[in-house]
Every structure is written in C-alpha cells, then in structure tokens.
Amino acid sequence: MVMEENLKIFLDDRRTTFLAQEYERLLERESDLEDMKKGDQDIIVLVEEELEEIGKQKNILWKRMEEITKEKDIQEEDCRRVVLEIRAGAGGVEASLFAAELAEMYSRYAEKLGWKFSLIDSSISELGGYKEAIFEIEGQDVCKKMINEGGVHRVQRVPATEKQGRIHTSTVSVAVLPIRKNSKLEINPADIEIEFSRSGGAGGQNVNKVETAVRLIHKPTGLAVRCTSERSQGRNKEKAMEILKSKLENMSSSKSSKEEADARREQIGTADRSEKIRTYNIPQNRITDHRIKKSWSNLEGILGGDLDDLI
C-alpha cells in the first residue's frame, strides 16, 4: 500500500512522471509473466530470467525517483522567498482589474500564514488595475505552497462597463520564481547593463527626487528586471540581481524540462493541453482547477485569501 501511494506521488511529480510510467509498464509486464508461468511450464526458465531482469530495472527506477524527490525537497528547504509576477493578458482593462484582485488574494493568503508580502515594481492601468506587478513573498514553506500557482488564470464575469450584461473572459498570467539562499549561478558583471531612475509614487520626497530605482538588463538574454521597493539604490540593485538570477535559473530549468518533455513525447505521444490552470467563474460562484479537474464554490472566500484547499 505504501509503495502504491509513493508511486502515485512519483506519477504526479513532473520530474519523475516519465520514470513512474516506465515503472508501471514494468509492473504490467511482470504481472503478464507471472500468468505465463502458471500456464506453460516449458518456458518457466526464460520467464524467471526476464522476471529477474525486470526486478533489477524496477529497483534502479525506484532508487532514481527517490533521489530526484529528495533533491527537490532539499531545494524547497533552501527556499523561503519567491518572486510573484502577475501580468494582465487578454481582456484589456478587465484583465488588469482581475490582476489586481489576484494580487490582493495572494496578499491576504500571505497575511494569514504570517508571510511577508511586499511590492517590488508595478505598472498601473487607467482604472487602477495592474498591467504588471511584481511582488516578493517571504516565509515558511512559501516555495512548497506557491510553486504551483504559475500559469494562466482565467476569469469569466460581466464587467462593470458592460451595458448588455454579457459575460466576458479575461486572462492573467502568474509566474512564481524561487529565490534560493545557496544559488550557484554566477553572472559576469560585463553582461549586465544598469539604468537608474526615480522610483515615483508613494514613499516621500526622497524617493521621488533621488534616482533610487534600478533596472538591470542581462545583455546575453535580453532579460530586464526593475526594482523600486527599497529606499536606497544599493538595496534595489541587490534585490534586482537576486530576481535576475532567479529568472536565469528558471530559464535553464525550463529548457531542461522542455528537452525531457520532447524526449518523452517522441516515445509516448502527447495530448493537447490548454495553458490555463484555473477558471474563476463569477456568475456561477465556481472556481475550477483544470490540472486536477476539481471545482469549488465559495469564490468570494477564495478571492479573500482562503486558498488552503486549492493549494
């Protein structure tokens, strides 16, 4: 029973899914061979030889899956901070308003768990929503709980500006980037272009008059990070560098994952999947997570930060 539960964990973990599926294939072959042993005594020696080989392959696969899972647990323990990026997608102003609601949802969830939630940089739409907003979240188990929030969040509702009562669909993209204490990534200073500007917004006269905002551009990749949250240029530069490292590590990880997925696709094929991970249907008071095909009501409570059941 314990083994079956662990196999399900390995199947659900994208890092071990392919190995777990291969393990399942071996289990099926093992079962077929046991049936053959009962029916034909003439081939019993050959069957037992294959069963012995399958047993060796299973042990190798199981050990590797445990190693990968352990590596992941160590990475999560190393991470108590994440960068949360929220960007309005399809839907214009309505998407930006929903982006602000998602930011508030995560802010309230962080407050309930005693996490520190702070704004790093933002771009505001004409009605006060977020075209783009970047936050830093720090606290116990923040990586473990937030890492699967990345993806496209879709909202279906009647906008306040809609006169005919039609339901509109808008999207917001969410990215979660871990910031690890023991990052091994080294960035060549010659690859970084630095720009300084005034932070603007709230924060007092010093923030508005002194060029404390920092924008880093990684020339080889074109990645750019802007930080305005700190009062000093030095702290903003330091924080921007941490975020840039996180983005570069994520790019490297995504490339490895894509290569693994391509190799898997060649062997077992694939089914088309939408980018969206959740739909928030306001008129029907329903939120659906498409990855696990499960729905909840109490949408008001969820948007108010009651995310435990979903996460």
Secondary structure, 3 states (H helix, E strand, C coil): CHHHHHHHHHHHCCCCHHHHHHHHHHHHHHHHHHHHHHHCHHHHHHHHHHHHHHHHHHHHHHHHHHHHHHHHHHHHHCEEEEEEEEEECCCCHHHHHHHHHHHHHHHHHHHHHCCEEEEEEEEECCCCCEEEEEEEEECCCHHHHHHHHCEEEEEEECCCCCCCCCCEEEEEEEEEEEEECCCCCCCCHHHEEEEEECCCCCCCHHHHHCCCEEEEEECCCCEEEEECCCCCHHHHHHHHHHHHHHHHHHHHHHHHHHHHHHHHHHHHCCCCCCCEEEEEECCCCEEEECCCCEEECCHHHHHCCCCCCCC
